[in-house]
Amino acid sequence: MAWENQPQNWSLNAVYETTRILSFTTKAQSFYKLVLLPRVRDYISKYQELHYLLFQSLGRASLVPQAFFDGIVFPLCESGTCTVREAVYVGSILEGIFIPPLVHSSALSKLASMEHSGTISYFIKILLEKEPDLPDPNPDPAVNALMDHFMKFLTETRQLPVLWHRTLLAFVHRYKNQLQDQDKDRLMVLLQKHESQSAGLRDIINELNDI
Protein backbone atom coordinates (compact mmCIF):
# COMPACT_ATOMS: atom_id res chain seq x y z
CA MET A 1 0.00 0.00 0.00
CA ALA A 2 1.20 3.51 -0.80
CA TRP A 3 0.58 4.75 2.73
CA GLU A 4 3.01 2.20 4.14
CA ASN A 5 5.81 4.40 2.73
CA GLN A 6 6.86 6.34 5.84
CA PRO A 7 3.44 7.77 6.75
CA GLN A 8 4.96 9.05 9.98
CA ASN A 9 6.64 11.70 7.85
CA TRP A 10 3.46 12.91 6.19
CA SER A 11 2.18 16.38 6.94
CA LEU A 12 -1.07 16.60 8.88
CA ASN A 13 -2.69 18.08 5.79
CA ALA A 14 -1.68 14.95 3.86
CA VAL A 15 -3.18 12.73 6.56
CA TYR A 16 -6.46 14.66 6.44
CA GLU A 17 -6.64 14.70 2.63
CA THR A 18 -5.94 10.97 2.43
CA THR A 19 -8.61 10.31 5.06
CA ARG A 20 -11.04 12.41 3.02
CA ILE A 21 -10.24 10.54 -0.18
CA LEU A 22 -10.39 7.05 1.34
CA SER A 23 -13.26 7.49 3.80
CA PHE A 24 -15.88 5.88 1.56
CA THR A 25 -13.65 3.18 0.09
CA THR A 26 -12.78 -0.37 1.10
CA LYS A 27 -9.26 0.81 1.97
CA ALA A 28 -10.45 3.10 4.73
CA GLN A 29 -10.27 0.65 7.62
CA SER A 30 -6.66 -0.32 6.90
CA PHE A 31 -5.63 3.30 6.52
CA TYR A 32 -7.25 4.28 9.81
CA LYS A 33 -5.60 1.43 11.68
CA LEU A 34 -2.14 1.70 10.11
CA VAL A 35 -1.81 5.45 9.66
CA LEU A 36 -4.48 7.66 11.20
CA LEU A 37 -4.72 6.03 14.61
CA PRO A 38 -0.93 5.91 15.17
CA ARG A 39 -0.62 9.56 14.14
CA VAL A 40 -3.43 10.56 16.50
CA ARG A 41 -1.87 8.66 19.39
CA ASP A 42 1.64 9.95 18.70
CA TYR A 43 0.45 13.56 18.56
CA ILE A 44 -1.51 13.27 21.80
CA SER A 45 1.44 11.59 23.49
CA LYS A 46 3.81 14.34 22.39
CA TYR A 47 1.64 17.45 22.85
CA GLN A 48 -1.05 16.30 25.32
CA GLU A 49 -3.68 17.57 22.90
CA LEU A 50 -4.96 16.79 19.42
CA HIS A 51 -4.29 18.98 16.39
CA TYR A 52 -7.48 20.18 14.73
CA LEU A 53 -6.53 18.52 11.42
CA LEU A 54 -6.25 15.15 13.14
CA PHE A 55 -9.54 15.76 14.94
CA GLN A 56 -11.12 16.64 11.60
CA SER A 57 -9.62 13.45 10.19
CA LEU A 58 -11.31 11.42 12.92
CA GLY A 59 -14.56 13.22 12.18
CA ARG A 60 -14.25 12.41 8.50
CA ALA A 61 -13.44 8.79 9.30
CA SER A 62 -16.57 8.52 11.42
CA LEU A 63 -18.83 9.19 8.42
CA VAL A 64 -18.74 5.42 7.87
CA PRO A 65 -19.25 4.21 11.45
CA GLN A 66 -18.38 0.55 10.85
CA ALA A 67 -14.99 1.46 9.37
CA PHE A 68 -14.44 3.90 12.25
CA PHE A 69 -15.04 1.16 14.81
CA ASP A 70 -12.92 -1.39 12.95
CA GLY A 71 -10.06 0.97 12.19
CA ILE A 72 -10.02 3.28 15.22
CA VAL A 73 -12.12 2.24 18.23
CA PHE A 74 -11.47 -1.50 18.35
CA PRO A 75 -7.70 -1.33 17.70
CA LEU A 76 -7.41 1.41 20.33
CA CYS A 77 -9.20 -0.79 22.87
CA GLU A 78 -7.25 -3.89 21.90
CA SER A 79 -3.92 -2.10 22.32
CA GLY A 80 -4.32 -2.23 26.08
CA THR A 81 -2.53 1.11 26.38
CA CYS A 82 -5.29 3.61 25.59
CA THR A 83 -4.94 6.74 27.72
CA VAL A 84 -7.78 8.76 29.20
CA ARG A 85 -7.04 11.65 26.85
CA GLU A 86 -7.13 9.38 23.79
CA ALA A 87 -10.42 7.84 24.90
CA VAL A 88 -11.96 11.26 25.46
CA TYR A 89 -11.05 12.51 21.99
CA VAL A 90 -12.33 9.38 20.24
CA GLY A 91 -15.36 9.25 22.53
CA SER A 92 -16.31 12.81 21.66
CA ILE A 93 -16.51 11.76 18.02
CA LEU A 94 -18.76 8.80 18.89
CA GLU A 95 -21.07 11.04 20.90
CA GLY A 96 -21.78 13.25 17.92
CA ILE A 97 -22.34 10.84 15.04
CA PHE A 98 -25.25 8.81 13.76
CA ILE A 99 -24.68 5.09 14.26
CA PRO A 100 -27.09 2.73 12.49
CA PRO A 101 -28.83 0.37 14.94
CA LEU A 102 -27.18 -2.81 13.66
CA VAL A 103 -23.72 -1.21 13.73
CA HIS A 104 -24.44 0.10 17.23
CA SER A 105 -25.48 -3.37 18.40
CA SER A 106 -22.50 -5.03 16.76
CA ALA A 107 -20.08 -2.53 18.30
CA LEU A 108 -21.52 -3.07 21.78
CA SER A 109 -21.24 -6.84 21.36
CA LYS A 110 -17.64 -6.57 20.21
CA LEU A 111 -16.63 -4.29 23.07
CA ALA A 112 -18.42 -6.51 25.57
CA SER A 113 -16.40 -9.51 24.37
CA MET A 114 -13.03 -7.80 24.93
CA GLU A 115 -10.96 -8.11 28.06
CA HIS A 116 -12.29 -5.55 30.49
CA SER A 117 -10.58 -2.22 31.00
CA GLY A 118 -11.58 1.32 31.86
CA THR A 119 -11.45 2.14 28.17
CA ILE A 120 -13.93 -0.62 27.35
CA SER A 121 -16.36 0.61 30.03
CA TYR A 122 -15.99 4.18 28.79
CA PHE A 123 -16.88 3.37 25.19
CA ILE A 124 -19.68 1.00 26.18
CA LYS A 125 -21.15 3.72 28.39
CA ILE A 126 -20.99 6.27 25.56
CA LEU A 127 -22.81 3.93 23.19
CA LEU A 128 -25.43 3.00 25.78
CA GLU A 129 -26.16 6.63 26.60
CA LYS A 130 -26.48 7.75 22.97
CA GLU A 131 -30.05 8.68 22.16
CA PRO A 132 -31.05 6.29 19.35
CA ASP A 133 -31.96 7.97 16.08
CA LEU A 134 -33.81 4.79 15.14
CA PRO A 135 -35.25 2.07 17.40
CA ASP A 136 -32.86 -0.55 18.74
CA PRO A 137 -33.28 -4.05 17.31
CA ASN A 138 -35.67 -6.10 19.42
CA PRO A 139 -34.36 -8.47 20.50
CA ASP A 140 -30.98 -6.77 20.41
CA PRO A 141 -28.05 -9.24 20.25
CA ALA A 142 -26.04 -6.79 22.33
CA VAL A 143 -28.18 -7.55 25.39
CA ASN A 144 -26.86 -11.09 25.75
CA ALA A 145 -23.30 -9.98 25.08
CA LEU A 146 -23.54 -7.26 27.72
CA MET A 147 -25.16 -9.62 30.21
CA ASP A 148 -22.23 -12.00 29.76
CA HIS A 149 -19.83 -9.07 30.11
CA PHE A 150 -21.26 -7.88 33.42
CA MET A 151 -21.79 -11.34 34.90
CA LYS A 152 -18.06 -12.02 34.57
CA PHE A 153 -17.70 -9.71 37.57
CA LEU A 154 -19.76 -11.96 39.82
CA THR A 155 -16.56 -13.55 41.10
CA GLU A 156 -14.56 -10.31 41.13
CA THR A 157 -13.18 -9.50 44.58
CA ARG A 158 -11.51 -6.20 43.78
CA GLN A 159 -13.36 -2.93 44.23
CA LEU A 160 -14.91 -1.94 40.95
CA PRO A 161 -14.57 1.65 39.75
CA VAL A 162 -17.45 4.12 39.65
CA LEU A 163 -17.30 4.03 35.84
CA TRP A 164 -18.19 0.33 35.85
CA HIS A 165 -21.29 0.95 37.99
CA ARG A 166 -22.38 3.85 35.80
CA THR A 167 -21.96 1.68 32.73
CA LEU A 168 -24.13 -1.01 34.33
CA LEU A 169 -26.76 1.63 35.13
CA ALA A 170 -26.69 2.82 31.51
CA PHE A 171 -27.14 -0.77 30.33
CA VAL A 172 -30.12 -1.43 32.58
CA HIS A 173 -31.71 1.92 31.70
CA ARG A 174 -31.48 1.36 27.95
CA TYR A 175 -32.41 -2.30 27.78
CA LYS A 176 -34.66 -2.88 30.81
CA ASN A 177 -37.59 -3.63 28.52
CA GLN A 178 -35.57 -6.32 26.75
CA LEU A 179 -34.25 -7.98 29.90
CA GLN A 180 -35.92 -11.24 30.84
CA ASP A 181 -36.91 -11.93 34.45
CA GLN A 182 -33.98 -14.32 34.81
CA ASP A 183 -31.64 -11.59 33.56
CA LYS A 184 -32.95 -9.20 36.20
CA ASP A 185 -32.53 -11.87 38.88
CA ARG A 186 -28.92 -12.47 37.83
CA LEU A 187 -28.20 -8.75 37.91
CA MET A 188 -29.69 -8.48 41.38
CA VAL A 189 -27.31 -11.21 42.55
CA LEU A 190 -24.44 -9.27 40.98
CA LEU A 191 -25.51 -6.08 42.74
CA GLN A 192 -25.77 -7.88 46.07
CA LYS A 193 -22.24 -9.17 45.55
CA HIS A 194 -20.91 -5.63 45.11
CA GLU A 195 -23.46 -3.87 47.31
CA SER A 196 -20.94 -2.35 49.69
CA GLN A 197 -19.16 -0.53 46.86
CA SER A 198 -21.99 0.03 44.41
CA ALA A 199 -22.30 3.64 43.32
CA GLY A 200 -25.91 4.38 42.46
CA LEU A 201 -27.13 0.98 43.68
CA ARG A 202 -30.64 2.29 44.32
CA ASP A 203 -30.84 3.80 40.84
CA ILE A 204 -29.94 0.47 39.24
CA ILE A 205 -32.44 -1.45 41.37
CA ASN A 206 -35.15 1.10 40.53
CA GLU A 207 -34.45 0.63 36.84
CA LEU A 208 -34.62 -3.14 37.18
CA ASN A 209 -37.93 -2.85 38.99
CA ASP A 210 -39.07 -0.15 36.54
CA ILE A 211 -39.86 2.30 39.35
C-alpha positions in Angstrom: 0.0 0.0 0.0 1.2 3.5 -0.8 0.6 4.8 2.7 3.0 2.2 4.1 5.8 4.4 2.7 6.9 6.3 5.8 3.4 7.8 6.7 5.0 9.1 10.0 6.6 11.7 7.8 3.5 12.9 6.2 2.2 16.4 6.9 -1.1 16.6 8.9 -2.7 18.1 5.8 -1.7 14.9 3.9 -3.2 12.7 6.6 -6.5 14.7 6.4 -6.6 14.7 2.6 -5.9 11.0 2.4 -8.6 10.3 5.1 -11.0 12.4 3.0 -10.2 10.5 -0.2 -10.4 7.0 1.3 -13.3 7.5 3.8 -15.9 5.9 1.6 -13.6 3.2 0.1 -12.8 -0.4 1.1 -9.3 0.8 2.0 -10.4 3.1 4.7 -10.3 0.6 7.6 -6.7 -0.3 6.9 -5.6 3.3 6.5 -7.3 4.3 9.8 -5.6 1.4 11.7 -2.1 1.7 10.1 -1.8 5.5 9.7 -4.5 7.7 11.2 -4.7 6.0 14.6 -0.9 5.9 15.2 -0.6 9.6 14.1 -3.4 10.6 16.5 -1.9 8.7 19.4 1.6 9.9 18.7 0.4 13.6 18.6 -1.5 13.3 21.8 1.4 11.6 23.5 3.8 14.3 22.4 1.6 17.4 22.9 -1.0 16.3 25.3 -3.7 17.6 22.9 -5.0 16.8 19.4 -4.3 19.0 16.4 -7.5 20.2 14.7 -6.5 18.5 11.4 -6.3 15.2 13.1 -9.5 15.8 14.9 -11.1 16.6 11.6 -9.6 13.4 10.2 -11.3 11.4 12.9 -14.6 13.2 12.2 -14.2 12.4 8.5 -13.4 8.8 9.3 -16.6 8.5 11.4 -18.8 9.2 8.4 -18.7 5.4 7.9 -19.3 4.2 11.4 -18.4 0.5 10.8 -15.0 1.5 9.4 -14.4 3.9 12.3 -15.0 1.2 14.8 -12.9 -1.4 12.9 -10.1 1.0 12.2 -10.0 3.3 15.2 -12.1 2.2 18.2 -11.5 -1.5 18.3 -7.7 -1.3 17.7 -7.4 1.4 20.3 -9.2 -0.8 22.9 -7.2 -3.9 21.9 -3.9 -2.1 22.3 -4.3 -2.2 26.1 -2.5 1.1 26.4 -5.3 3.6 25.6 -4.9 6.7 27.7 -7.8 8.8 29.2 -7.0 11.6 26.9 -7.1 9.4 23.8 -10.4 7.8 24.9 -12.0 11.3 25.5 -11.1 12.5 22.0 -12.3 9.4 20.2 -15.4 9.2 22.5 -16.3 12.8 21.7 -16.5 11.8 18.0 -18.8 8.8 18.9 -21.1 11.0 20.9 -21.8 13.3 17.9 -22.3 10.8 15.0 -25.3 8.8 13.8 -24.7 5.1 14.3 -27.1 2.7 12.5 -28.8 0.4 14.9 -27.2 -2.8 13.7 -23.7 -1.2 13.7 -24.4 0.1 17.2 -25.5 -3.4 18.4 -22.5 -5.0 16.8 -20.1 -2.5 18.3 -21.5 -3.1 21.8 -21.2 -6.8 21.4 -17.6 -6.6 20.2 -16.6 -4.3 23.1 -18.4 -6.5 25.6 -16.4 -9.5 24.4 -13.0 -7.8 24.9 -11.0 -8.1 28.1 -12.3 -5.5 30.5 -10.6 -2.2 31.0 -11.6 1.3 31.9 -11.4 2.1 28.2 -13.9 -0.6 27.4 -16.4 0.6 30.0 -16.0 4.2 28.8 -16.9 3.4 25.2 -19.7 1.0 26.2 -21.2 3.7 28.4 -21.0 6.3 25.6 -22.8 3.9 23.2 -25.4 3.0 25.8 -26.2 6.6 26.6 -26.5 7.7 23.0 -30.0 8.7 22.2 -31.1 6.3 19.4 -32.0 8.0 16.1 -33.8 4.8 15.1 -35.3 2.1 17.4 -32.9 -0.5 18.7 -33.3 -4.0 17.3 -35.7 -6.1 19.4 -34.4 -8.5 20.5 -31.0 -6.8 20.4 -28.1 -9.2 20.3 -26.0 -6.8 22.3 -28.2 -7.5 25.4 -26.9 -11.1 25.7 -23.3 -10.0 25.1 -23.5 -7.3 27.7 -25.2 -9.6 30.2 -22.2 -12.0 29.8 -19.8 -9.1 30.1 -21.3 -7.9 33.4 -21.8 -11.3 34.9 -18.1 -12.0 34.6 -17.7 -9.7 37.6 -19.8 -12.0 39.8 -16.6 -13.6 41.1 -14.6 -10.3 41.1 -13.2 -9.5 44.6 -11.5 -6.2 43.8 -13.4 -2.9 44.2 -14.9 -1.9 41.0 -14.6 1.7 39.7 -17.5 4.1 39.6 -17.3 4.0 35.8 -18.2 0.3 35.9 -21.3 0.9 38.0 -22.4 3.8 35.8 -22.0 1.7 32.7 -24.1 -1.0 34.3 -26.8 1.6 35.1 -26.7 2.8 31.5 -27.1 -0.8 30.3 -30.1 -1.4 32.6 -31.7 1.9 31.7 -31.5 1.4 27.9 -32.4 -2.3 27.8 -34.7 -2.9 30.8 -37.6 -3.6 28.5 -35.6 -6.3 26.7 -34.2 -8.0 29.9 -35.9 -11.2 30.8 -36.9 -11.9 34.5 -34.0 -14.3 34.8 -31.6 -11.6 33.6 -32.9 -9.2 36.2 -32.5 -11.9 38.9 -28.9 -12.5 37.8 -28.2 -8.8 37.9 -29.7 -8.5 41.4 -27.3 -11.2 42.5 -24.4 -9.3 41.0 -25.5 -6.1 42.7 -25.8 -7.9 46.1 -22.2 -9.2 45.6 -20.9 -5.6 45.1 -23.5 -3.9 47.3 -20.9 -2.3 49.7 -19.2 -0.5 46.9 -22.0 0.0 44.4 -22.3 3.6 43.3 -25.9 4.4 42.5 -27.1 1.0 43.7 -30.6 2.3 44.3 -30.8 3.8 40.8 -29.9 0.5 39.2 -32.4 -1.4 41.4 -35.2 1.1 40.5 -34.5 0.6 36.8 -34.6 -3.1 37.2 -37.9 -2.8 39.0 -39.1 -0.1 36.5 -39.9 2.3 39.4 
